[in-house]
């Protein structure tokens, strides 16, 4: 089976930066898409950023220009570099992957990001 493990969350002051990592392991030949979602208290989960095998990226309008998603295919790992963080970025961030050969998404356990004002 496939497992996604996130790391890098924590507490940061407004204006600061964090780098999230998500490593996929298990029966993997190719990861078609990897992305990051987040869910703040009282809100639904939303897409933050995603990246395809071809390198195409999508960003939520609220993070465009501040966050950068990247990948290391050899390590089956996706990163999210978050800069100029503000209070509204506070949420649990979840890694998501669409993996070749599986008919459903895989999710990580989530990592808490808290931004103090």
Secondary structure, DSSP 8 states (H G I E B T S, - for coil): -EEEEEE--EEEETT--EEEEEEEEES-S-EEEEEEEEE-TTS--EEEEEEETT--EEE-TTTBTTEEEEEEGGGTEEEEEE-S--GGG-EEEEEEEEETT-SS-EE---EEEEEE-
